[in-house]
Structures are given as structure tokens and as C-alpha cells.
């Protein structure tokens, strides 16, 4: 059984930690092994620090990781860029076209994400799991099936790489660059949600003006308010992660009156759901 799930919430609400419940078995906060949802997890880490939360999960448990981060230029490259724009107005910088030598290193990570899903190699065990969407010449599915989950952490890293791809190190983008970044993010989400394997995306929250009902509403943090509704559209479960002191939960109703757009196909519309993928897929019975 496949599902597309997006976990939305502020920092510290257990978005990363609960992904261990996708596994067949996982250690809880006390180190005791618990039954999970029975998936093999392939984590595409686009933000640093995954190991601080899930570093205790091993390849033998079925938790494989490939870290792929936005480009961080060395100091000499940043200095070259600052010298290149010195004396130019902000408007000029926004509209300028960058030399390929400056832009290309920033663009590489976005292209690299497609290489990752075309041959997912675990950083730890070095096993090559092949393409996420592997088909033979007769069109029969021979790659991942619904016992696998591609987990991507997260939308912030995706958005940063998309902006770098279209605008390089520029501090602000022209409208064509802005529109291009939105398009390639939307295409990426469309690709990942089309895979036969389960896709789990982790996203932070952003508050945007509500142009329909007035006031503000909570949505995912990405490149622009017009993109956010299109990003979440392919997902079957849009889950808000919540923490009350030391109690973590998933919520499918607007308990804090935050005006969040949510969706549920397998989860009930209620508050204080156990933050476990067993609630979606059931417990592994192997």
C-alpha cells in the first residue's frame, strides 16, 4: 500500500523522529524495540543534522541514507561574487545575468537530486538500490515496490537548491527566475509523488495572508505563497505535527485555530493521533 504524506510543523514537533515508525522495527525513546509499519526507508537528506535524530537507525534495520545538501561556496568564491557585484544597485543585481562560472556550482545540487533517485546509493552501507522508478523493457515494474518509502527532509533544502539553480548566489531573484524555481519544485514533487513507493516529505510552516477569508493561514514554507497550495496538492495525507511540552501528536483538525489546509485519506479527521505511520499502514506482521 502506497501513500504520499507531508509532515508539516514547527521545529521540535517530532517530524523527523516519527519517520522511524515506517520501519519494520524501531527503537523507541527508551531504546525498546517497537513494531512499525514494515517499510524499508530510503532517506534523502537535504538538510544537515539527520543523524542527531535518527543516527541510531542502522542499515540492518532497513534505514538507508543519502545526504544531498545545497551548495555552500568556499570563502574565495563568495569573495569573487561580492567583488563582482560591488557598487551595483540591488535592482541591477536582481536583474543581472550571472556568468556561467559563478552560477554552475550553485546549480549542480539540483541536477544531482535527479541522479540520486536514478540510482539511490546509501552513504553508509554503499549499496546501490537502483532507480526509484525502475522498469524493464516490457514495462513490468522491477524496482521499488510499496514496501519501500522514500523520505525527503525536506522542503526547505529543496527550495534552496531550486533557487540556486535558477539564480545562483543572487540575494533576490528576477520574476522569470522566481517563476522558474517554482516550476521546477512543482515538477520535482510531481515526480516523487508519482513513484510506486511511499513518499514522505518534511516541511516547515509559514504564515501567509488568506486572500479568500482574510487574516492569515498556515502553509508550507517554500518559494512563494502561490506555490505552496500546488506543492501539497498531490499528497494524500497533510499532517500537522504538534508538541505539548513532552507529548507529541499528529493532528488532522485545526486545534490551534491556525487555519491550516489539511487532507486525510487514511487518517481520521481528529486531534491527538499517535504520531506513527502504523496509523496509516498498520503494524508489520512479519
C-alpha positions as CSV (number, residue, x, y, z in Angstrom):
1,X,0.0,0.0,0.0
2,X,1.5,3.3,-1.1
3,X,0.8,6.8,0.3
4,X,2.1,10.3,-0.3
5,X,2.5,12.1,3.1
6,X,3.7,15.5,4.0
7,X,4.6,16.3,7.6
8,X,4.2,20.0,8.5
9,X,5.2,21.6,11.8
10,X,7.5,24.0,13.6
11,X,10.9,22.9,14.8
12,X,10.8,20.4,17.6
13,X,7.5,18.8,16.9
14,X,8.9,15.3,16.1
15,X,8.6,15.4,12.3
16,X,11.9,13.6,11.7
17,X,11.7,11.2,14.7
18,X,8.3,9.8,13.8
19,X,9.7,8.6,10.4
20,X,11.4,5.7,12.3
21,X,7.9,4.2,12.7
22,X,8.0,3.4,9.0
23,X,10.4,0.6,9.7
24,X,9.6,-3.0,10.5
25,X,11.0,-2.5,14.0
26,X,12.5,0.6,15.6
27,X,13.9,1.7,19.0
28,X,11.6,4.0,20.9
29,X,12.8,6.9,23.2
30,X,13.7,4.3,25.9
31,X,15.6,2.0,23.5
32,X,13.0,-0.7,23.4
33,X,12.2,-2.2,20.0
34,X,8.7,-1.5,18.7
35,X,6.8,-2.8,15.7
36,X,6.5,-0.3,12.9
37,X,4.8,-0.1,9.5
38,X,7.1,-2.6,7.8
39,X,8.8,-0.4,5.2
40,X,12.4,-0.1,4.1
41,X,13.2,3.6,4.4
42,X,15.4,5.5,1.9
43,X,16.1,8.9,3.4
44,X,17.2,11.7,1.1
45,X,18.6,14.2,3.5
46,X,18.6,17.7,2.0
47,X,19.3,19.4,5.3
48,X,22.1,18.7,7.8
49,X,21.6,17.1,11.2
50,X,19.6,14.0,10.2
51,X,21.9,11.8,12.4
52,X,21.1,13.8,15.5
53,X,17.6,12.5,15.4
54,X,17.9,9.2,13.5
55,X,21.5,8.3,13.8
56,X,20.7,5.3,15.9
57,X,18.8,3.7,13.0
58,X,21.0,1.3,11.1
59,X,21.1,-0.1,7.6
60,X,20.3,-3.6,9.1
61,X,17.1,-2.1,10.4
62,X,16.2,-1.0,6.9
63,X,17.1,2.7,7.2
64,X,19.4,3.9,4.4
65,X,20.6,7.5,3.9
66,X,21.9,9.6,1.1
67,X,22.8,13.2,2.2
68,X,22.5,15.7,-0.6
69,X,22.8,19.3,0.5
70,X,22.5,22.7,-1.2
71,X,25.8,24.2,-2.4
72,X,27.9,26.0,0.2
73,X,30.6,28.1,-1.6
74,X,34.0,28.4,-0.2
75,X,35.1,31.8,1.1
76,X,37.1,32.6,-2.0
77,X,34.1,32.1,-4.3
78,X,31.9,34.3,-2.1
79,X,34.6,36.9,-2.2
80,X,34.7,36.7,-6.0
81,X,30.9,37.1,-6.1
82,X,31.0,40.1,-3.7
83,X,33.7,41.8,-5.8
84,X,31.6,41.1,-8.9
85,X,28.5,43.0,-7.6
86,X,30.4,45.7,-5.6
87,X,29.0,49.1,-6.5
88,X,25.9,47.8,-8.3
89,X,22.4,48.6,-7.1
90,X,20.1,46.0,-5.6
91,X,17.8,46.3,-8.7
92,X,20.8,45.8,-11.0
93,X,21.9,42.7,-9.1
94,X,18.3,41.3,-9.2
95,X,18.1,41.6,-12.9
96,X,21.7,40.7,-13.9
97,X,22.6,37.5,-15.7
98,X,25.4,35.7,-14.0
99,X,28.5,34.3,-15.7
100,X,28.3,30.5,-16.0
101,X,31.4,30.1,-13.9
102,X,29.7,31.7,-10.9
103,X,26.3,30.1,-11.4
104,X,27.2,26.5,-12.3
105,X,28.5,25.3,-8.9
106,X,25.2,26.5,-7.3
107,X,23.1,24.8,-9.9
108,X,24.8,21.3,-9.6
109,X,23.0,20.1,-6.5
110,X,19.6,20.5,-8.1
111,X,20.6,18.3,-11.1
112,X,22.3,16.0,-8.6
113,X,18.9,15.2,-6.9
114,X,17.7,13.5,-10.1
115,X,20.9,11.5,-10.2
116,X,20.2,10.3,-6.7
117,X,16.7,9.0,-7.4
118,X,18.1,7.5,-10.7
119,X,20.4,5.3,-8.6
120,X,19.9,5.6,-4.8
121,X,23.2,4.8,-3.1
122,X,23.3,4.6,0.7
123,X,26.1,6.7,2.2
124,X,26.7,4.2,5.0
125,X,26.5,0.6,3.5
126,X,27.3,1.8,0.0
127,X,24.6,-0.4,-1.5
128,X,23.1,0.8,-4.8
129,X,19.4,0.3,-4.8
130,X,19.0,1.4,-8.4
131,X,16.5,3.9,-9.7
132,X,13.4,4.7,-7.7
133,X,11.3,4.2,-10.8
134,X,12.9,1.1,-12.4
135,X,11.0,-0.5,-15.3
136,X,12.2,-3.3,-17.6
137,X,11.9,-3.1,-21.4
138,X,8.5,-4.8,-21.3
139,X,7.1,-2.2,-18.9
140,X,6.9,-4.5,-15.9
141,X,7.9,-3.0,-12.6
142,X,11.1,-4.5,-11.4
143,X,12.4,-1.8,-8.9
144,X,10.9,-0.5,-5.7
145,X,7.5,-1.6,-4.6
146,X,5.1,-0.5,-1.9
147,X,7.3,-2.0,0.8
148,X,9.7,0.9,0.3
149,X,9.4,4.5,1.4
150,X,11.4,7.5,0.1
151,X,11.6,10.0,2.9
152,X,12.8,13.5,2.0
153,X,14.0,16.0,4.6
154,X,13.0,18.4,3.4
155,X,11.2,21.1,1.5
156,X,13.5,23.9,2.8
157,X,16.5,22.2,1.2
158,X,14.6,21.5,-2.0
159,X,13.6,25.2,-2.2
160,X,17.1,26.4,-1.6
161,X,18.5,24.2,-4.3
162,X,15.8,25.3,-6.7
163,X,16.6,29.0,-6.1
164,X,20.3,28.3,-6.5
165,X,19.6,26.5,-9.8
166,X,17.8,29.5,-11.3
167,X,19.5,32.4,-9.7
168,X,22.9,31.2,-8.3
169,X,24.1,33.2,-5.3
170,X,21.9,36.3,-6.0
171,X,20.2,37.6,-2.9
172,X,17.0,38.2,-4.8
173,X,15.5,36.8,-8.0
174,X,14.0,38.3,-11.1
175,X,10.4,37.3,-11.8
176,X,11.5,34.8,-14.5
177,X,13.9,33.2,-12.1
178,X,11.3,33.2,-9.3
179,X,8.8,31.6,-11.6
180,X,11.3,29.0,-12.9
181,X,12.2,28.0,-9.3
182,X,8.5,27.4,-8.5
183,X,8.1,25.3,-11.6
184,X,11.0,23.0,-11.0
185,X,9.9,22.5,-7.4
186,X,6.4,21.6,-8.5
187,X,7.8,19.2,-11.1
188,X,10.1,17.5,-8.5
189,X,7.2,17.0,-6.1
190,X,5.1,15.6,-9.0
191,X,7.8,13.1,-9.9
192,X,8.3,11.9,-6.3
193,X,4.6,11.5,-5.6
194,X,4.2,9.5,-8.8
195,X,6.6,6.8,-7.7
196,X,5.1,3.5,-6.7
197,X,6.9,3.7,-3.3
198,X,5.5,5.7,-0.5
199,X,6.8,9.3,-0.4
200,X,7.2,11.2,2.8
201,X,8.2,14.9,2.7
202,X,9.1,17.0,5.8
203,X,8.2,20.7,5.7
204,X,8.3,23.7,8.0
205,X,5.4,26.1,8.4
206,X,5.0,29.6,7.0
207,X,2.2,32.1,7.7
208,X,0.7,33.7,4.7
209,X,-2.2,36.2,4.1
210,X,-5.5,34.4,3.4
211,X,-6.8,36.2,0.3
212,X,-10.1,34.4,0.4
213,X,-11.3,34.7,4.0
214,X,-8.9,37.4,5.2
215,X,-6.5,37.2,8.1
216,X,-3.6,34.7,7.8
217,X,-3.3,30.9,7.4
218,X,-0.5,28.4,7.9
219,X,1.0,26.7,4.8
220,X,4.3,25.0,3.9
221,X,7.4,27.1,3.7
222,X,8.7,27.2,0.1
223,X,9.2,29.7,-2.7
224,X,6.2,32.0,-2.6
225,X,2.6,31.7,-1.3
226,X,1.2,30.8,-4.7
227,X,3.4,27.7,-4.9
228,X,2.5,26.3,-1.5
229,X,-1.0,25.1,-2.4
230,X,0.3,23.4,-5.5
231,X,3.1,21.7,-3.6
232,X,0.7,20.0,-1.2
233,X,-2.0,19.1,-3.8
234,X,-0.5,15.6,-4.7
235,X,-0.4,14.4,-1.1
236,X,-3.0,12.1,0.3
237,X,-2.2,13.0,4.0
238,X,-1.3,16.5,5.0
239,X,-0.4,16.1,8.7
240,X,0.3,18.8,11.3
241,X,2.9,17.7,13.9
242,X,2.4,19.1,17.3
243,X,4.1,19.1,20.7
244,X,2.6,19.9,24.1
245,X,5.5,20.1,26.5
246,X,6.8,16.5,26.1
247,X,3.7,15.0,24.3
248,X,3.9,14.6,20.6
249,X,0.9,14.1,18.3
250,X,-0.4,14.3,14.7
251,X,-3.4,16.5,14.2
252,X,-5.9,16.4,11.4
253,X,-8.1,19.2,12.8
254,X,-7.3,22.8,13.4
255,X,-6.9,22.5,17.2
256,X,-4.9,25.8,17.5
257,X,-7.1,27.8,15.1
258,X,-4.1,28.2,12.8
259,X,-6.2,27.9,9.6
260,X,-4.2,25.1,8.1
261,X,-5.2,23.4,4.8
262,X,-5.2,19.6,5.6
263,X,-6.2,16.4,3.8
264,X,-6.7,12.8,5.0
265,X,-7.4,9.7,3.0
266,X,-6.5,7.0,5.6
267,X,-6.2,9.0,8.8
268,X,-9.3,10.2,10.7
269,X,-10.0,13.9,10.9
270,X,-9.3,14.3,14.6
271,X,-6.7,15.6,17.1
272,X,-4.0,13.9,19.1
273,X,-3.4,11.0,16.8
274,X,-0.5,8.7,17.8
275,X,2.5,10.1,15.7
276,X,3.2,6.8,14.0
277,X,2.9,5.5,10.4
278,X,1.3,2.4,11.8
279,X,-1.8,4.7,11.9
280,X,-1.7,4.8,8.1
281,X,-0.3,1.4,7.1
282,X,-1.0,-0.8,10.1
283,X,1.6,-2.8,12.1
284,X,4.1,-5.0,10.4
285,X,3.2,-8.7,11.0
286,X,6.3,-10.4,9.6
